[in-house]
């Protein structure tokens, strides 16, 4: 097993300023499918003891230079060794063809990050946690149900990508007819792609923004299409996933055994987010008929929309970093 040689950006090209309180370096690691993942590692300065570590990724369609990097750098400032990584097929990570997603592979990406952190000489392998944001929040919950090495997981502004792909937003298309029509369209696109020899892109966040766009689409535009969060490697900031890139989510549900997670889980969501129902429903499922509810917690951020938990919102104050630090300090002890 070995890492593929990746060409990684050397300059600081994040959507947030570099901190003087931590050391930063690019690292790579591979998953069990042989895909090499690129990550930014943030380490507290002047610490000689072994550290608790946190693997971070998301949102779904974002890159480590955006939201996950903000989380990683800030949590490193609070004393944790962190990595923010690009999932398979996206960003600076490898994997061909580009711009594909998989509930299995994206769950594996988190487990591969745990593999990597577990053997770092400055990491205590018994003190490893994860943070997943947006659609990667669903993947991180899936990973928490599978990986017993993880002691604590935080899930921020979660999307269940299987549910939204199969049922549409707010479950408005949760019926056989709608799913059949969707599958017909996607399978026709597969034929067209194979014939043309290239994958059609689905389009990222809509731009220019229509006047009648729903508020959550306006929120996405305000993050991904402006200087606030735009990045040249981000799927959402540019041409989007392949049209068939998320097709497998339709009939591959995730988080089926979340009520068997023994490790600590913190779910955080804004009460003004269009996606609030994902976290509420998943938390209920995780804590129903479960013997392991004492270390499960739900935190609502009053007034926050979905994207406010990407970067803290326009005033950068809505991500509860103090709570996150307390949570991980308690369970990665």
C-alpha positions as CSV (number, residue, x, y, z in Angstrom):
1,X,0.0,0.0,0.0
2,X,1.4,3.4,-0.9
3,X,0.2,6.9,-1.6
4,X,-0.1,8.2,-5.1
5,X,2.2,11.2,-5.8
6,X,-0.1,14.3,-5.8
7,X,0.7,17.8,-7.0
8,X,-0.4,19.9,-4.1
9,X,-0.8,23.7,-3.9
10,X,2.0,25.3,-1.9
11,X,0.7,28.7,-1.4
12,X,-2.0,29.6,1.2
13,X,-5.2,29.6,-0.9
14,X,-7.8,29.2,1.8
15,X,-11.0,31.3,2.1
16,X,-9.8,32.3,5.6
17,X,-6.7,33.9,7.1
18,X,-3.8,31.8,8.4
19,X,-3.4,31.5,12.1
20,X,-0.2,32.3,13.9
21,X,-1.1,29.9,16.7
22,X,-0.8,26.7,14.8
23,X,1.6,25.0,12.4
24,X,0.2,23.9,9.0
25,X,1.4,21.3,6.5
26,X,0.0,19.4,3.6
27,X,-0.3,15.6,4.1
28,X,-1.6,12.6,2.1
29,X,-3.0,9.2,3.0
30,X,-4.8,6.5,1.1
31,X,-8.1,4.7,1.6
32,X,-8.7,1.0,1.1
33,X,-9.7,1.5,-2.5
34,X,-6.3,2.9,-3.3
35,X,-7.4,6.5,-3.6
36,X,-4.9,9.0,-2.2
37,X,-6.5,11.8,-0.2
38,X,-5.0,15.2,0.3
39,X,-5.4,17.0,3.6
40,X,-4.2,20.1,5.5
41,X,-2.8,19.2,8.9
42,X,-3.0,21.8,11.7
43,X,-0.9,21.3,14.9
44,X,-0.9,23.5,18.0
45,X,2.5,25.2,18.4
46,X,5.0,24.3,21.1
47,X,3.2,21.1,22.2
48,X,5.4,18.1,22.9
49,X,3.0,15.7,24.4
50,X,0.8,13.3,22.4
51,X,-2.4,15.1,21.2
52,X,-6.0,14.2,20.7
53,X,-6.8,14.4,17.0
54,X,-9.9,15.2,14.9
55,X,-10.5,14.4,11.2
56,X,-12.8,16.9,9.4
57,X,-14.5,17.1,6.0
58,X,-17.4,18.8,4.3
59,X,-19.6,20.3,3.2
60,X,-20.6,17.9,0.4
61,X,-19.1,19.4,-2.8
62,X,-16.7,21.8,-0.9
63,X,-13.0,21.5,-0.5
64,X,-10.7,21.7,2.5
65,X,-9.8,25.3,1.8
66,X,-13.3,26.3,2.7
67,X,-15.5,25.3,5.7
68,X,-13.6,22.2,6.9
69,X,-10.4,24.2,7.0
70,X,-12.0,26.8,9.2
71,X,-13.0,24.1,11.6
72,X,-9.6,22.4,11.5
73,X,-7.6,25.5,12.1
74,X,-9.8,26.8,14.9
75,X,-9.9,23.4,16.7
76,X,-6.1,23.2,16.4
77,X,-6.0,26.6,18.1
78,X,-7.9,25.0,20.9
79,X,-5.3,22.3,21.4
80,X,-6.2,19.4,19.0
81,X,-4.2,18.1,16.1
82,X,-6.6,18.3,13.1
83,X,-6.8,17.4,9.5
84,X,-9.2,18.8,6.9
85,X,-9.3,16.5,3.9
86,X,-10.8,16.5,0.4
87,X,-13.0,13.5,-0.2
88,X,-12.2,11.0,-3.0
89,X,-12.6,12.3,-6.6
90,X,-12.7,16.0,-5.5
91,X,-10.3,18.8,-4.7
92,X,-6.6,17.9,-4.5
93,X,-7.4,14.2,-3.7
94,X,-7.1,11.5,-6.4
95,X,-9.7,9.2,-7.9
96,X,-10.9,8.9,-11.4
97,X,-13.2,9.9,-12.9
98,X,-13.5,13.2,-11.2
99,X,-16.6,14.6,-9.4
100,X,-18.1,11.3,-8.4
101,X,-19.6,10.4,-4.9
102,X,-20.4,7.2,-3.1
103,X,-21.9,6.5,0.3
104,X,-19.4,3.7,0.7
105,X,-16.3,5.4,-0.5
106,X,-17.1,8.7,1.3
107,X,-17.6,6.8,4.5
108,X,-14.4,5.0,3.9
109,X,-12.6,8.4,3.4
110,X,-13.3,9.2,7.1
111,X,-12.1,5.8,8.2
112,X,-8.9,6.2,6.1
113,X,-8.4,9.5,7.9
114,X,-8.6,7.6,11.2
115,X,-6.0,5.1,9.9
116,X,-3.7,8.0,9.2
117,X,-4.1,9.8,12.5
118,X,-3.8,6.5,14.5
119,X,-0.2,6.1,13.5
120,X,1.1,9.6,13.8
121,X,3.8,9.8,16.4
122,X,2.4,12.9,18.1
123,X,-1.2,11.6,18.3
124,X,-2.7,9.4,21.0
125,X,-4.6,6.7,19.0
126,X,-7.1,6.3,21.9
127,X,-8.1,10.0,21.5
128,X,-9.5,10.4,18.0
129,X,-12.7,12.2,16.9
130,X,-14.4,13.4,13.7
131,X,-16.3,16.4,12.5
132,X,-18.6,16.2,9.4
133,X,-20.3,19.2,7.8
134,X,-23.4,19.2,5.7
135,X,-23.6,16.1,3.5
136,X,-20.3,14.8,4.9
137,X,-22.1,15.0,8.2
138,X,-24.2,12.1,7.1
139,X,-21.0,10.3,6.0
140,X,-19.4,10.9,9.4
141,X,-22.4,9.6,11.2
142,X,-22.2,6.5,9.0
143,X,-18.5,6.2,9.8
144,X,-19.2,6.6,13.6
145,X,-21.5,3.6,13.4
146,X,-18.8,1.5,11.8
147,X,-15.4,2.6,13.3
148,X,-14.9,1.7,16.9
149,X,-11.6,3.6,17.1
150,X,-13.6,6.9,17.1
151,X,-14.4,8.2,20.5
152,X,-16.4,11.3,19.6
153,X,-18.1,12.7,16.6
154,X,-19.6,16.2,15.9
155,X,-22.1,16.6,13.0
156,X,-22.7,20.1,11.8
157,X,-25.7,21.3,9.7
158,X,-26.3,17.8,8.5
159,X,-27.7,16.5,5.2
160,X,-28.6,12.9,4.7
161,X,-27.5,12.6,1.0
162,X,-29.3,9.2,0.5
163,X,-32.6,10.7,1.7
164,X,-32.4,13.9,-0.3
165,X,-31.4,12.0,-3.5
166,X,-34.1,9.4,-3.1
167,X,-36.9,11.6,-1.8
168,X,-36.1,15.1,-2.9
169,X,-36.1,18.2,-0.6
170,X,-38.5,17.9,2.3
171,X,-39.4,14.4,1.1
172,X,-41.6,15.9,-1.6
173,X,-40.7,13.2,-4.1
174,X,-40.9,10.3,-1.7
175,X,-42.9,8.0,-4.0
176,X,-42.2,5.3,-6.6
177,X,-43.3,7.3,-9.6
178,X,-40.9,10.2,-8.9
179,X,-38.0,7.9,-8.1
180,X,-38.7,5.9,-11.3
181,X,-38.7,9.1,-13.4
182,X,-35.5,10.2,-11.8
183,X,-33.8,6.9,-12.5
184,X,-35.0,7.0,-16.1
185,X,-33.4,10.4,-16.6
186,X,-30.1,9.4,-14.9
187,X,-29.8,6.1,-16.8
188,X,-30.4,7.9,-20.1
189,X,-27.6,10.3,-19.1
190,X,-25.4,7.3,-18.5
191,X,-25.9,6.2,-22.0
192,X,-25.2,9.6,-23.4
193,X,-22.1,10.0,-21.3
194,X,-20.7,6.6,-22.4
195,X,-21.4,7.5,-26.0
196,X,-19.8,10.9,-25.8
197,X,-16.8,9.7,-23.7
198,X,-17.3,12.4,-21.1
199,X,-19.4,13.0,-18.1
200,X,-22.0,15.8,-18.2
201,X,-21.8,18.1,-15.2
202,X,-24.9,18.9,-13.3
203,X,-24.1,22.5,-12.5
204,X,-23.1,23.9,-9.2
205,X,-24.9,26.6,-7.2
206,X,-27.0,28.6,-9.6
207,X,-25.5,31.8,-10.9
208,X,-26.8,34.3,-11.7
209,X,-29.3,34.1,-8.9
210,X,-32.9,34.2,-10.1
211,X,-35.1,36.7,-8.2
212,X,-37.5,34.0,-7.2
213,X,-34.9,31.6,-5.9
214,X,-35.8,30.0,-2.5
215,X,-34.0,31.5,0.4
216,X,-31.8,28.5,0.9
217,X,-30.5,28.8,-2.7
218,X,-29.8,32.4,-2.0
219,X,-27.8,31.3,1.1
220,X,-25.8,28.9,-0.9
221,X,-25.1,31.6,-3.5
222,X,-24.0,34.0,-0.8
223,X,-21.4,31.5,0.4
224,X,-20.2,29.6,-2.7
225,X,-20.4,32.3,-5.3
226,X,-18.9,35.3,-3.5
227,X,-15.6,36.1,-1.9
228,X,-17.0,34.8,1.4
229,X,-16.5,31.2,0.3
230,X,-15.7,30.8,-3.4
231,X,-12.9,28.4,-4.3
232,X,-11.7,27.4,-7.7
233,X,-11.5,23.7,-6.8
234,X,-14.9,23.5,-5.1
235,X,-17.6,21.5,-7.0
236,X,-20.4,23.7,-5.6
237,X,-18.6,26.9,-6.5
238,X,-18.2,25.9,-10.1
239,X,-19.8,23.3,-12.5
240,X,-21.1,20.8,-9.9
241,X,-21.0,17.1,-9.6
242,X,-21.3,14.8,-12.6
243,X,-25.0,14.5,-13.4
244,X,-24.8,10.8,-12.5
245,X,-22.2,11.4,-9.8
246,X,-24.6,10.9,-6.8
247,X,-26.8,8.3,-8.4
248,X,-25.9,5.4,-6.1
249,X,-27.3,7.3,-3.1
250,X,-30.9,6.7,-4.3
251,X,-30.9,3.1,-3.2
252,X,-28.0,2.9,-0.8
253,X,-29.3,4.3,2.5
254,X,-26.8,5.4,5.2
255,X,-26.9,5.5,9.1
256,X,-29.0,2.3,9.3
257,X,-27.4,1.3,12.7
258,X,-26.9,4.7,14.2
259,X,-28.7,3.7,17.3
260,X,-25.9,1.2,18.0
261,X,-23.2,3.9,18.2
262,X,-21.6,3.7,21.6
263,X,-19.2,6.6,21.2
264,X,-20.2,10.2,21.9
265,X,-22.1,12.2,19.3
266,X,-23.0,15.9,19.2
267,X,-25.4,17.1,16.5
268,X,-25.5,20.9,15.8
269,X,-28.0,22.6,13.5
270,X,-29.5,26.1,13.0
271,X,-33.2,26.4,13.6
272,X,-33.6,28.6,10.5
273,X,-31.9,26.0,8.2
274,X,-34.0,24.4,5.5
275,X,-32.1,21.2,6.4
276,X,-33.0,21.3,10.1
277,X,-35.3,18.2,9.6
278,X,-32.3,16.0,8.6
279,X,-30.6,16.4,12.0
280,X,-33.8,16.3,14.0
281,X,-34.9,13.0,12.4
282,X,-31.4,11.4,12.5
283,X,-31.0,12.3,16.2
284,X,-34.4,10.8,17.0
285,X,-33.4,7.7,15.1
286,X,-30.0,7.5,16.7
287,X,-31.5,7.7,20.2
288,X,-34.6,5.5,19.7
289,X,-34.3,2.0,21.1
290,X,-30.7,2.7,22.0
291,X,-28.8,1.7,25.1
292,X,-26.2,4.5,24.5
293,X,-28.0,7.8,24.8
294,X,-26.2,9.4,27.7
295,X,-23.4,10.6,25.5
296,X,-25.6,11.9,22.7
297,X,-26.5,15.6,22.5
298,X,-28.4,17.9,20.1
299,X,-27.6,21.6,20.0
300,X,-29.8,24.1,18.2
301,X,-28.2,27.4,17.1
302,X,-31.0,30.0,17.2
303,X,-31.3,32.1,14.1
304,X,-28.7,30.2,12.0
305,X,-29.4,29.1,8.5
306,X,-27.7,26.1,6.9
307,X,-24.6,27.9,5.6
308,X,-24.1,29.9,8.8
309,X,-22.4,26.8,10.2
310,X,-20.0,26.6,7.3
311,X,-18.1,29.7,8.3
312,X,-20.0,31.2,11.2
313,X,-22.2,33.5,9.1
314,X,-21.5,37.0,8.0
315,X,-20.3,37.9,11.5
316,X,-18.3,34.7,11.9
317,X,-19.8,34.0,15.4
318,X,-22.4,31.2,14.9
319,X,-20.2,28.1,15.0
320,X,-20.1,27.0,18.7
321,X,-16.4,26.4,18.8
322,X,-16.3,26.7,22.6
323,X,-18.9,23.9,22.8
324,X,-17.0,21.8,20.3
325,X,-13.8,22.2,22.3
326,X,-15.6,21.2,25.6
327,X,-17.3,18.2,23.9
328,X,-14.1,16.8,22.4
329,X,-12.1,17.5,25.6
330,X,-14.6,15.5,27.6
331,X,-14.7,12.5,25.3
332,X,-11.1,12.5,24.0
333,X,-9.6,12.4,27.5
